[in-house]
Structures are given as C-alpha cells and as structure tokens.
Amino acid sequence: MEKEVQERFERIERNLERVSERLGGMTEHMGQITTAHLELEAAQKNTHKALDRLSEQVKENTENIANLTILVDRLVAKDLGWQ
C-alpha cells in the first residue's frame, strides 16, 4: 500500500512539474501578447495623429486651390476686358 501511495505521489509531482512548465510558457506568451497589444495601441494613436494631420493638410490645400481659382478667374476676366 505504501508503495502505491509513493508511486501516486511521484505521478502527482511529475504532473505538477509539467503544469508548472506549461504555466511558465504561458506567462512568457502573455508577456509577448501584452507587449504586442501596447505596440498596437501606440501604432493606432500614431495613425490617428497622422490622419488628423493629413485631413488638415487636405483642408488647407482645398482652400488654397479655391483661392487660386478665384485669382485665375479674375486675371482671365481682366485680360478679356470683362472687368
């Protein structure tokens, strides 16, 4: 009976060691996942900032084109004697 108990105890110890090793691997993966998640959040913030800057630049360019169009129209009208 004592031998059976000892064998069972040894099996339990081996199982605990395997579980511990797996948990160690999982902890490492969790760290990698956390790091990747933080990097993704930073990339998303940078993307939003870049899109905001791009949107502002498009708005400025649109205004500049509108102003240039008005100036060209005035010059053409002046050249044609319409003003």
GILIN-V916779 format. One record per residue. N is the residue number from 0. RES is the residue in three letters. PHI is phi in whole degrees, 0 to 359 (* if undefined). OMEGA is omega in degrees with one decimal (none if undefined). NEAR is the number of other C-alpha atoms within 10 Angstrom. Layout:
n->N res->RES phi->PHI omega->OMEGA near->NEAR
n->N res->RES phi->PHI omega->OMEGA near->NEAR
//
This chain:
n->0 res->MET phi->* omega->179.9 near->6
n->1 res->GLU phi->297 omega->178.6 near->7
n->2 res->LYS phi->295 omega->178.4 near->8
n->3 res->GLU phi->297 omega->179.0 near->9
n->4 res->VAL phi->296 omega->179.6 near->10
n->5 res->GLN phi->298 omega->179.0 near->11
n->6 res->GLU phi->296 omega->179.1 near->12
n->7 res->ARG phi->296 omega->177.8 near->12
n->8 res->PHE phi->300 omega->179.5 near->12
n->9 res->GLU phi->294 omega->176.5 near->12
n->10 res->ARG phi->297 omega->179.0 near->12
n->11 res->ILE phi->297 omega->177.9 near->12
n->12 res->GLU phi->299 omega->179.0 near->12
n->13 res->ARG phi->297 omega->178.0 near->12
n->14 res->ASN phi->298 omega->178.5 near->12
n->15 res->LEU phi->296 omega->177.6 near->12
n->16 res->GLU phi->296 omega->178.5 near->12
n->17 res->ARG phi->296 omega->178.7 near->12
n->18 res->VAL phi->298 omega->179.4 near->12
n->19 res->SER phi->298 omega->178.1 near->12
n->20 res->GLU phi->297 omega->179.3 near->12
n->21 res->ARG phi->295 omega->178.5 near->12
n->22 res->LEU phi->297 omega->176.9 near->12
n->23 res->GLY phi->299 omega->177.4 near->12
n->24 res->GLY phi->295 omega->179.4 near->12
n->25 res->MET phi->294 omega->178.9 near->12
n->26 res->THR phi->298 omega->177.5 near->12
n->27 res->GLU phi->298 omega->179.5 near->12
n->28 res->HIS phi->295 omega->178.7 near->12
n->29 res->MET phi->298 omega->176.9 near->12
n->30 res->GLY phi->297 omega->178.6 near->12
n->31 res->GLN phi->294 omega->179.1 near->12
n->32 res->ILE phi->295 omega->179.0 near->12
n->33 res->THR phi->298 omega->178.8 near->12
n->34 res->THR phi->298 omega->179.3 near->12
n->35 res->ALA phi->297 omega->179.5 near->12
n->36 res->HIS phi->295 omega->178.7 near->12
n->37 res->LEU phi->297 omega->177.8 near->12
n->38 res->GLU phi->296 omega->178.2 near->12
n->39 res->LEU phi->296 omega->178.0 near->12
n->40 res->GLU phi->299 omega->179.0 near->12
n->41 res->ALA phi->296 omega->178.9 near->12
n->42 res->ALA phi->296 omega->178.6 near->12
n->43 res->GLN phi->295 omega->178.3 near->12
n->44 res->LYS phi->298 omega->179.0 near->12
n->45 res->ASN phi->296 omega->178.1 near->12
n->46 res->THR phi->296 omega->179.0 near->12
n->47 res->HIS phi->297 omega->178.3 near->12
n->48 res->LYS phi->297 omega->-179.9 near->12
n->49 res->ALA phi->296 omega->178.7 near->12
n->50 res->LEU phi->294 omega->176.7 near->12
n->51 res->ASP phi->297 omega->178.4 near->12
n->52 res->ARG phi->296 omega->179.1 near->12
n->53 res->LEU phi->297 omega->178.9 near->12
n->54 res->SER phi->299 omega->178.5 near->12
n->55 res->GLU phi->296 omega->179.3 near->12
n->56 res->GLN phi->295 omega->177.6 near->12
n->57 res->VAL phi->298 omega->179.0 near->12
n->58 res->LYS phi->298 omega->178.6 near->12
n->59 res->GLU phi->297 omega->179.7 near->12
n->60 res->ASN phi->297 omega->178.3 near->12
n->61 res->THR phi->298 omega->178.0 near->12
n->62 res->GLU phi->296 omega->179.4 near->12
n->63 res->ASN phi->297 omega->178.5 near->12
n->64 res->ILE phi->297 omega->178.6 near->12
n->65 res->ALA phi->298 omega->179.0 near->12
n->66 res->ASN phi->295 omega->177.9 near->12
n->67 res->LEU phi->296 omega->178.2 near->12
n->68 res->THR phi->299 omega->178.2 near->12
n->69 res->ILE phi->298 omega->-180.0 near->12
n->70 res->LEU phi->297 omega->179.0 near->12
n->71 res->VAL phi->296 omega->177.8 near->12
n->72 res->ASP phi->302 omega->179.5 near->12
n->73 res->ARG phi->295 omega->179.5 near->14
n->74 res->LEU phi->296 omega->178.7 near->14
n->75 res->VAL phi->297 omega->179.5 near->13
n->76 res->ALA phi->298 omega->179.4 near->12
n->77 res->LYS phi->294 omega->179.1 near->11
n->78 res->ASP phi->298 omega->-179.8 near->10
n->79 res->LEU phi->275 omega->178.5 near->9
n->80 res->GLY phi->78 omega->-179.5 near->8
n->81 res->TRP phi->276 omega->179.1 near->9
n->82 res->GLN phi->243 omega->none near->9
//
